Amino acid sequence: MKIAVVEGDGIGKEVIPAAIDVLDALALPLEKVPVELGYGKWERTGYAITDDDLETLKECDCILFGAITTPSDPAYKSVLLTIRKELDMYANIRPIKPIHGIMGVTGRNDFNLVIVRENTEGMYSGIEEIHEDVAYTKRVITRKGSARIADYACKLAKSRQHRLEIVHKSNVLKSDRLFLDVCRETASSHHVEYHDTLVDSMAYNLIVHPNRYDVIVTTNLFGDILSDMAAALVGGLGLVPSANIGKEHAFFEPVHGSAPDIAGKGIANPIAAILSMKMMLEWYELTEQAKVVQDAIEYTMNKKMVTSDLGGKATTKEVGEAIADRVRQLIG
C-alpha cells in the first residue's frame, strides 16, 4: 500500500495528522508519501500543483487529502479539479449515515443513504470566460460521463437495497434531459428500481424524509450542494467523509473546507477525516480494520471525547489520539 498524504491548507494540517495517528495504530504495512499542494504552496512558489506533483500522485495507490483554500485570483489553478480530471476520478461518493450517539438537526437516525455525484463535468467543467461585465461557465453533460456514473450508482444500489433516485433539473436545463435519459436506461439494464426527482424537490425531501432514499445519483454541482446540506442530518460537516473513485486511482477527503477562521486553534473536528481514512481501508478491502476504526470512533464519541462543534472540550489532536488508543486496545 502506497498512500499519498496531502494535508493541504487550513484545518487540513490538523485533521489529516489525526487521521494518520489512527491509521498508524492499525500497524499496517504501508508507505506514506507526503505531498504539498494548495494555496500555501501557491503563495510561496506560484504553483498550487505541478506536473511533478501529479506524477507522484499517480505513482501512489490512493490519496488521503485534507482541505484546500481556493482564492478568487483567476490565475489560481484549482487543485481538486486538476486531480479529479488528471486521474479521471469520475465518481464522488458521500455516505450520509448517522453516528451512534450523535443527532443532527432533525433529531432522527432512521436513514442510511449514499450520494453518488458525477465528478468530472457539469458546471465544474473548467470551461469559462471572464470579462469585465459578464462571465460564462459552460455546463457539460456527456453520454459517457452520465453512463459511467449511473453504472457506478446502479452497482452500488445492487449491493444495498436495489433503489436508485435520479436527481436532475431537466424541466429547465435541457442538458439534464440527456443525464436523466441515460440514467434511466442504465438503471433498467441493471434491473434496479429507480425514480427521478427535481433537485429543488429533492432538497426538501432529503431533510424531511431522508429514510426514503438509498442511493442518489446526480450531476456535479447538484451533488456538491445536496451532500453538504445532508451533513446537517448527521450533525455537521465535520462528520461526513467522501471518496473520489476512478478506474485506477482513489482519493479520500472530508467534505468540509479548509476553514481558515478556525485553522490553528486546535478545535477542528477530525472525525470526517478519520472516516475518510476508513473509506480508504474499505477501498483496499480491509474490512475488518475499517470496522475497528468505526467501533473506535463510536466508543470515543460516546465517551464525550469530542470537539466544541459537538459540545465537547477536546482538541483535534486529543480526539485523534483517543481514537487511536482505542484502536490499539481493540486489536491488542
C-alpha positions as CSV (number, residue, x, y, z in Angstrom):
1,M,0.0,0.0,0.0
2,K,1.4,3.3,-1.1
3,I,-0.6,6.3,0.1
4,A,-0.1,10.0,-0.9
5,V,-0.8,12.1,2.2
6,V,-1.9,15.7,1.3
7,E,-2.6,17.9,4.3
8,G,-3.4,20.9,2.2
9,D,-4.4,24.2,3.8
10,G,-6.1,25.4,6.9
11,I,-7.5,22.7,9.2
12,G,-6.3,20.1,6.7
13,K,-3.0,20.4,8.5
14,E,-4.7,19.4,11.7
15,V,-7.3,16.8,10.8
16,I,-5.1,14.7,8.5
17,P,-2.4,14.2,11.2
18,A,-5.2,13.0,13.5
19,A,-6.4,10.5,10.8
20,I,-2.8,9.4,10.3
21,D,-2.5,8.7,14.0
22,V,-5.5,6.4,13.8
23,L,-4.1,4.7,10.6
24,D,-0.7,4.2,12.3
25,A,-2.4,2.5,15.2
26,L,-3.5,-0.3,12.9
27,A,0.2,-1.1,12.2
28,L,-0.5,-1.9,8.6
29,P,2.4,-2.5,6.0
30,L,2.1,0.7,4.1
31,E,4.2,3.6,2.7
32,K,3.1,7.2,3.3
33,V,4.2,9.7,0.7
34,P,3.8,13.4,1.9
35,V,2.8,15.7,-1.0
36,E,2.5,19.5,-0.5
37,L,-0.4,21.0,-2.6
38,G,-2.6,24.1,-2.3
39,Y,-2.8,27.7,-1.6
40,G,0.1,27.8,0.8
41,K,2.4,26.3,-1.9
42,W,0.9,28.7,-4.5
43,E,1.7,31.7,-2.3
44,R,5.3,30.5,-1.9
45,T,6.1,29.2,-5.4
46,G,3.4,30.5,-7.8
47,Y,2.1,26.9,-8.3
48,A,-0.7,25.1,-6.3
49,I,0.1,21.8,-8.0
50,T,2.8,20.9,-10.5
51,D,3.2,18.2,-13.1
52,D,5.7,16.5,-10.8
53,D,3.1,16.5,-8.1
54,L,0.6,14.8,-10.4
55,E,3.2,12.2,-11.3
56,T,3.8,11.5,-7.6
57,L,0.0,11.1,-7.0
58,K,-0.3,8.7,-10.0
59,E,2.5,6.6,-8.6
60,C,0.6,6.0,-5.4
61,D,-2.4,3.7,-4.9
62,C,-4.6,6.3,-3.4
63,I,-4.6,9.8,-1.8
64,L,-5.6,10.8,1.7
65,F,-6.5,14.5,1.4
66,G,-7.2,17.3,3.9
67,A,-8.6,20.6,2.5
68,I,-7.7,23.3,0.1
69,T,-8.2,27.1,0.2
70,T,-9.2,28.4,-3.2
71,P,-8.6,32.2,-3.7
72,S,-10.6,34.3,-6.1
73,D,-7.5,35.0,-8.2
74,P,-8.2,33.9,-11.7
75,A,-4.6,32.8,-12.1
76,Y,-5.1,30.1,-9.4
77,K,-5.5,26.6,-10.8
78,S,-8.0,24.5,-8.9
79,V,-6.1,21.7,-7.2
80,L,-9.2,19.5,-6.8
81,L,-10.5,19.9,-10.3
82,T,-7.0,19.2,-11.6
83,I,-6.6,16.0,-9.7
84,R,-10.0,14.7,-10.5
85,K,-9.6,15.3,-14.2
86,E,-5.9,14.1,-14.5
87,L,-6.6,10.9,-12.5
88,D,-10.0,10.6,-14.1
89,M,-11.8,10.0,-10.7
90,Y,-15.3,10.3,-12.0
91,A,-17.4,9.2,-9.0
92,N,-17.7,11.2,-5.9
93,I,-19.2,9.0,-3.1
94,R,-20.6,10.7,0.0
95,P,-22.3,8.4,2.6
96,I,-24.8,10.1,4.8
97,K,-25.2,7.7,7.8
98,P,-25.9,8.6,11.5
99,I,-23.2,8.0,14.0
100,H,-24.3,6.3,17.2
101,G,-24.9,8.9,20.0
102,I,-24.9,11.9,17.7
103,M,-28.1,13.6,16.4
104,G,-28.4,16.0,13.5
105,V,-30.8,18.9,13.2
106,T,-33.8,16.7,12.5
107,G,-33.3,14.6,15.6
108,R,-33.7,11.3,13.7
109,N,-31.4,8.4,12.9
110,D,-33.5,6.2,10.6
111,F,-31.6,6.9,7.4
112,N,-28.6,5.4,5.6
113,L,-28.1,6.8,2.2
114,V,-25.2,7.5,-0.3
115,I,-25.0,10.4,-2.7
116,V,-23.2,9.5,-5.9
117,R,-22.0,12.6,-7.7
118,E,-20.6,12.9,-11.2
119,N,-17.2,14.3,-10.6
120,T,-15.6,15.5,-13.9
121,E,-18.0,17.6,-15.9
122,G,-21.3,19.5,-15.4
123,M,-20.8,23.1,-14.0
124,Y,-17.3,22.2,-12.9
125,S,-16.2,21.7,-16.5
126,G,-13.5,24.4,-16.1
127,I,-14.6,25.9,-19.4
128,E,-15.0,29.6,-18.5
129,E,-14.8,33.1,-19.9
130,I,-14.3,36.0,-17.5
131,H,-14.9,39.6,-18.9
132,E,-15.3,42.9,-17.2
133,D,-19.1,42.9,-17.3
134,V,-20.0,39.3,-18.0
135,A,-18.8,35.8,-17.1
136,Y,-19.6,32.5,-18.6
137,T,-19.2,28.9,-17.4
138,K,-20.1,26.1,-19.7
139,R,-22.1,23.2,-18.3
140,V,-21.0,20.0,-19.9
141,I,-23.1,16.8,-19.8
142,T,-21.9,13.8,-21.9
143,R,-23.4,10.4,-22.6
144,K,-20.1,8.8,-21.5
145,G,-19.9,10.7,-18.2
146,S,-23.6,10.1,-17.4
147,A,-23.4,6.4,-18.3
148,R,-20.4,5.6,-16.1
149,I,-21.7,7.5,-13.1
150,A,-25.1,5.8,-13.5
151,D,-23.4,2.4,-13.8
152,Y,-21.4,3.0,-10.6
153,A,-24.6,4.1,-8.8
154,C,-26.5,1.1,-10.0
155,K,-23.8,-1.4,-8.9
156,L,-23.8,0.3,-5.5
157,A,-27.6,0.1,-5.3
158,K,-27.5,-3.6,-6.1
159,S,-25.2,-4.1,-3.1
160,R,-27.6,-2.3,-0.9
161,Q,-31.4,-2.0,-1.3
162,H,-31.7,-2.0,-5.1
163,R,-33.2,1.5,-5.0
164,L,-31.9,4.5,-7.1
165,E,-33.0,8.1,-7.1
166,I,-32.0,10.2,-10.1
167,V,-31.8,13.9,-9.3
168,H,-31.9,16.4,-12.1
169,K,-33.5,19.7,-13.3
170,S,-34.5,18.6,-16.8
171,N,-37.6,20.8,-16.8
172,V,-35.3,23.8,-17.1
173,L,-31.9,22.6,-18.1
174,K,-32.1,20.7,-21.4
175,S,-28.6,19.2,-20.8
176,D,-30.2,17.4,-17.8
177,R,-32.5,15.5,-20.2
178,L,-29.5,13.6,-21.5
179,F,-28.4,12.8,-18.0
180,L,-31.9,11.7,-17.0
181,D,-32.4,9.5,-20.1
182,V,-29.0,7.8,-19.7
183,C,-29.5,7.1,-16.0
184,R,-32.9,5.6,-16.7
185,E,-31.5,3.4,-19.5
186,T,-28.7,2.3,-17.2
187,A,-30.9,1.5,-14.3
188,S,-33.2,-0.5,-16.5
189,S,-30.3,-2.6,-17.9
190,H,-29.2,-3.3,-14.3
191,H,-32.8,-4.2,-13.2
192,V,-32.6,-1.6,-10.5
193,E,-35.7,0.1,-9.2
194,Y,-35.5,3.8,-9.9
195,H,-37.3,7.1,-9.5
196,D,-36.4,10.6,-10.5
197,T,-36.8,13.9,-8.7
198,L,-36.2,17.5,-9.5
199,V,-33.3,18.9,-7.5
200,D,-35.4,21.6,-5.7
201,S,-37.9,19.0,-4.5
202,M,-35.0,16.7,-3.5
203,A,-33.5,19.4,-1.3
204,Y,-36.8,19.5,0.7
205,N,-37.4,15.7,0.8
206,L,-33.8,14.9,1.8
207,I,-34.2,16.8,5.0
208,V,-37.9,15.9,5.7
209,H,-37.9,12.3,4.5
210,P,-34.2,11.0,4.4
211,N,-35.3,7.5,5.2
212,R,-37.0,7.2,1.8
213,Y,-33.6,7.1,0.0
214,D,-30.8,4.6,-0.5
215,V,-28.6,5.6,-3.4
216,I,-28.9,9.0,-5.0
217,V,-27.2,9.8,-8.3
218,T,-26.8,13.3,-9.7
219,T,-24.7,15.8,-11.6
220,N,-21.6,17.6,-10.2
221,L,-23.0,20.8,-8.8
222,F,-26.2,19.3,-7.5
223,G,-24.3,16.6,-5.7
224,D,-22.0,19.1,-4.2
225,I,-24.8,21.1,-2.7
226,L,-27.1,18.3,-1.7
227,S,-24.3,16.4,0.1
228,D,-23.2,19.4,2.1
229,M,-26.8,20.1,3.0
230,A,-27.3,16.4,4.0
231,A,-24.5,16.8,6.5
232,A,-27.0,18.5,8.8
233,L,-28.7,15.2,9.1
234,V,-25.8,13.6,10.8
235,G,-24.6,16.5,12.9
236,G,-22.4,18.7,10.7
237,L,-19.7,18.9,8.0
238,G,-17.1,17.7,10.5
239,L,-18.7,14.2,10.4
240,V,-19.1,13.5,6.7
241,P,-16.4,11.7,4.7
242,S,-16.1,11.2,0.9
243,A,-14.3,9.3,-1.7
244,N,-13.4,10.1,-5.3
245,I,-13.1,6.9,-7.3
246,G,-11.7,6.2,-10.8
247,K,-10.7,3.1,-12.6
248,E,-7.1,3.2,-11.4
249,H,-7.0,5.8,-8.6
250,A,-8.9,6.8,-5.5
251,F,-8.9,9.9,-3.4
252,F,-10.4,10.2,0.1
253,E,-11.2,13.5,1.8
254,P,-13.6,15.1,4.4
255,V,-16.3,17.1,2.8
256,H,-15.5,20.2,4.8
257,G,-13.3,23.0,3.5
258,S,-10.1,24.5,4.9
259,A,-12.0,26.7,7.4
260,P,-9.3,29.4,7.7
261,D,-11.3,31.1,10.5
262,I,-10.6,28.2,12.9
263,A,-7.3,27.0,11.5
264,G,-4.5,26.6,14.0
265,K,-6.8,26.8,17.0
266,G,-6.9,23.0,17.6
267,I,-10.7,22.9,17.6
268,A,-11.4,21.4,14.1
269,N,-13.4,18.1,14.2
270,P,-11.2,15.3,12.8
271,I,-14.0,12.7,12.5
272,A,-14.7,13.3,8.9
273,A,-11.1,12.9,8.0
274,I,-10.8,9.7,10.1
275,L,-14.0,8.3,8.4
276,S,-12.5,9.2,5.0
277,M,-9.5,7.1,6.0
278,K,-11.9,4.3,7.0
279,M,-13.4,4.5,3.5
280,M,-9.9,4.2,2.2
281,L,-9.5,1.0,4.1
282,E,-12.7,-0.3,2.7
283,W,-11.5,0.5,-0.8
284,Y,-8.4,-1.6,0.0
285,E,-10.9,-4.3,1.1
286,L,-9.5,-4.2,4.6
287,T,-13.0,-4.5,6.0
288,E,-12.0,-5.8,9.5
289,Q,-9.7,-2.9,10.0
290,A,-12.3,-0.5,8.8
291,K,-14.8,-1.9,11.3
292,V,-12.2,-1.5,14.1
293,V,-11.9,2.2,13.2
294,Q,-15.7,2.7,13.1
295,D,-16.0,1.0,16.5
296,A,-13.2,3.2,18.0
297,I,-14.9,6.3,16.7
298,E,-18.2,5.5,18.2
299,Y,-16.7,4.4,21.5
300,T,-14.7,7.7,21.8
301,M,-17.7,9.8,20.9
302,N,-19.9,8.1,23.4
303,K,-17.3,8.9,26.0
304,K,-17.9,12.6,25.0
305,M,-14.4,13.0,23.8
306,V,-15.5,15.4,21.1
307,T,-14.6,18.8,19.8
308,S,-16.5,22.0,20.5
309,D,-18.8,21.8,17.5
310,L,-20.4,18.8,19.1
311,G,-20.5,20.4,22.6
312,G,-17.2,19.0,23.8
313,K,-13.9,20.4,25.0
314,A,-11.3,18.1,23.4
315,T,-8.8,19.4,20.8
316,T,-8.4,17.9,17.3
317,K,-5.2,16.1,18.4
318,E,-6.8,14.7,21.6
319,V,-9.8,13.3,19.7
320,G,-7.4,11.6,17.2
321,E,-5.2,10.2,20.0
322,A,-8.2,8.9,21.9
323,I,-9.5,7.0,18.8
324,A,-6.0,5.7,18.0
325,D,-5.7,4.5,21.6
326,R,-9.0,2.7,21.3
327,V,-7.9,1.1,18.0
328,R,-4.8,-0.3,19.7
329,Q,-6.9,-1.7,22.5
330,L,-9.3,-3.4,20.1
331,I,-6.5,-5.0,18.0
332,G,-4.3,-5.6,21.1
